[in-house]
Amino acid sequence: MAEGGEGLGTVPEHERILQEIESTDTACVGPTLRSVYDDQPNAHKKFMEKLDACIRNHDKEIEKMCNFHHQGFVDAITELLKVRADAEKLKVQVTDTNRRFQDAGKEVIVQTEDIIRCRIQQRNITTVVEKLQLCLPVLEMYSKLKEQMSAKRYYSALKTMEQLENVYFPRVSQYRFCQLMVENLPKLREDIKEISMSDLKDFLESIRKHSDKIGETAMKQAQQQKTFSVTLQIKQNNVKFGKNMYINDRIPEESSEIVLKHAFEEEEENEEENEEEVLTVQDLVDFSPVYRCLHIYSVLGDEEAFENYYRKQRKKQARLVLQPQSNMHETVDGYRRYFTQIVGFFVVEDHILHVTQGLVTRAYTDELWNMALSKIIAVLRAHSSYCTDPDLVLELKNLIVIFADTLQGYGFPVNRLFDLLFEIRDQYNETLLKKWAGVFRDIFEEDNYSPIPIVNEEEYKIVISKFPFQDPDLEKQSFPKKFPMSQSVPHIYIQVKEFIYASLKFSESLHRSSTEIDDMLRKSTNLLLTRTLCSCLLNLIRKPHIGLTELVQIIINTTHLEQACKYLEDFITNITNISQETVHTTRLYGLSTFKDARHAAEGEIYTKLNQKIDEFVQLADYDWTMSEPDGRASGYLMDLINFLRSIFQVFTHLPGKVAQTACMSACQHLSTSLMQMLLDSELKQISMGAVQQFNLDVIQCELFASSEPVPGFQGDTLQLAFIDLRQFEFDTAS
């Protein structure tokens, strides 16, 4: 009873605690809850039960409250949905109203900005007018000074300068133009002091205009001297080697004719130009202004200022002369004008050096020439790189040689120019290689890839004169007969010789030994063979329209071209008179060039032959369910075998290894293709009749292999290509 009474007494206490928790501030909850734990031992459990009961009561009350207000909430949502349409309309109206306000405001803003701008302009105009009124007297006085200088009223000009400095400039000293004027007055005084230099300026202008004519005259004289030397050398060579030497006669005579033509072309036009050619620099330019100015400044004791001025102006002219035109590389005339102006400039400087004392010195001219030479080399290196025409590059080389010889005659060192020519020579060879690449492509396009037919002795001699072919057996045959190579071979051989001629033209007049020229010719010819011709051959071999017959002829052609390389070496030896036994003589790489081409052609033969076999095999139409065989081999296979017999007949002209490899490859590929038919995943069943029909085809393949379509196989080597097929067929039948 005591416990029951104690429990009943606890319940009201728990209710009190719950009421305090619900009604009091959260800060007081802690002490209230602590009282639960401070009471009887089971008070906490009873309190939690009471708390759960209280929570359940509150949940029921909340549920009743929600049920009571649910319909009102639904009605409110419905009202909101109705209002949403009106809200959207209101939003559109507000947006439209805002846009109209913005558009209307833009015009107001623009007009406001215009008003502000106009106000600023008005204020600026007023300020400018005030400042101009202050500056106009100064500008008028300075303009007056310039007029006095132009009218050569130098005393009045000095008085005006004094007024400007003492009266007018202090008023406007804060402006930049005033500072510029103040800084310019000492220069104007110096100009007045040096007014006697006007004659010198006229002289400088005169030689600037006539520098190209001076240079042209000097270069013509140097060219005439060079022509005379070349002609004399030709006569000495003719006496030394004799007229019967074809190579040594042709090259010098050709080049000498070109040099003579250029040297005397204008001389043959009229007598007036003849007279101009013998004019000297003194005849073309009046140097008296230089002498007078030099004397005046010497008397005034200001000779150093005159010398500095002259050198400074000439350096400026030098920079203008050395500046090339942008399209100079397009024509040889552009280079010729560039060279004549430079020659004219330095011919004048050389004359001044020798007729005056101290105006220019050797150190000065050497410095000027070194600067010019660096610029010339840079210009030529840059512009010549754009030249793609070998004839233009060759003409440029001739101009550089004449240019160098001319200036060398006046004592200027030109070794760097000849070094540059070696760079241009490499570029010249590159342009030749590109040109000959087109020539080789045209030759290959025009070739019919058939042996050259000849019907009489005259035609035989014509071919022999073009290409060094030697075959005693062919010589013994009666007409008509055929050369083994096609028409492209003699044409290629002739073009290689023409390339050597063209390469040799650049080596003339470079003051190089025969050994160096021989080395250059052999290296450039090697590039032609190993890079250009080899590339053209490889591209030709890979062309789709080149068939098996053409590939066979290409292999034959490369064999004869390879054999002709020794004749090309003899050809170069006859030109340079350098024996091939010389230690440093470069050999021609024809062997590797044509060997690579032959290997590529052989690979194409194997590939195209297999492709042709695939085309025939694709025509096969076996009825794998046939009850009885046809009694004869399939038509596609007989056509394929006939094709192989005819093509292997053509292969008789090939080296034995190539023909045997092609034949073995074809048989193996045919065996593999036939086996693939039996291994086809779609083939589910084979009748005995189909097996017998397939056996007839295999028998024909074996008969073809045993017939030795290409000689040279030992025993049944070729038949072994079909042994796997025969074994597989036997397994299939069983």
CORBEL-V20350 format. One record per run of one state. SS is the DSSP state (2 for helix, 1 for strand, 0 for the rest). FROM is the first residue (numbers start at 1). TO is the last residue. If there is no record, write none. Layout:
{{SS & FROM & TO} {SS & FROM & TO}}
//
This chain:
{{0 & 1 & 1} {2 & 2 & 23} {0 & 24 & 25} {2 & 26 & 38} {0 & 39 & 42} {2 & 43 & 150} {0 & 151 & 153} {2 & 154 & 172} {0 & 173 & 175} {2 & 176 & 193} {0 & 194 & 194} {2 & 195 & 241} {0 & 242 & 245} {2 & 246 & 264} {0 & 265 & 270} {2 & 271 & 277} {0 & 278 & 280} {2 & 281 & 284} {0 & 285 & 287} {2 & 288 & 299} {0 & 300 & 302} {2 & 303 & 322} {0 & 323 & 327} {2 & 328 & 330} {0 & 331 & 331} {2 & 332 & 355} {0 & 356 & 361} {2 & 362 & 384} {0 & 385 & 389} {2 & 390 & 409} {0 & 410 & 414} {2 & 415 & 446} {0 & 447 & 452} {1 & 453 & 454} {0 & 455 & 456} {2 & 457 & 466} {0 & 467 & 471} {2 & 472 & 476} {0 & 477 & 480} {1 & 481 & 482} {0 & 483 & 486} {2 & 487 & 507} {0 & 508 & 513} {2 & 514 & 541} {0 & 542 & 547} {2 & 548 & 563} {0 & 564 & 564} {2 & 565 & 576} {0 & 577 & 589} {2 & 590 & 617} {0 & 618 & 634} {2 & 635 & 653} {0 & 654 & 655} {2 & 656 & 678} {0 & 679 & 687} {2 & 688 & 706} {0 & 707 & 718} {2 & 719 & 733} {0 & 734 & 734}}
//
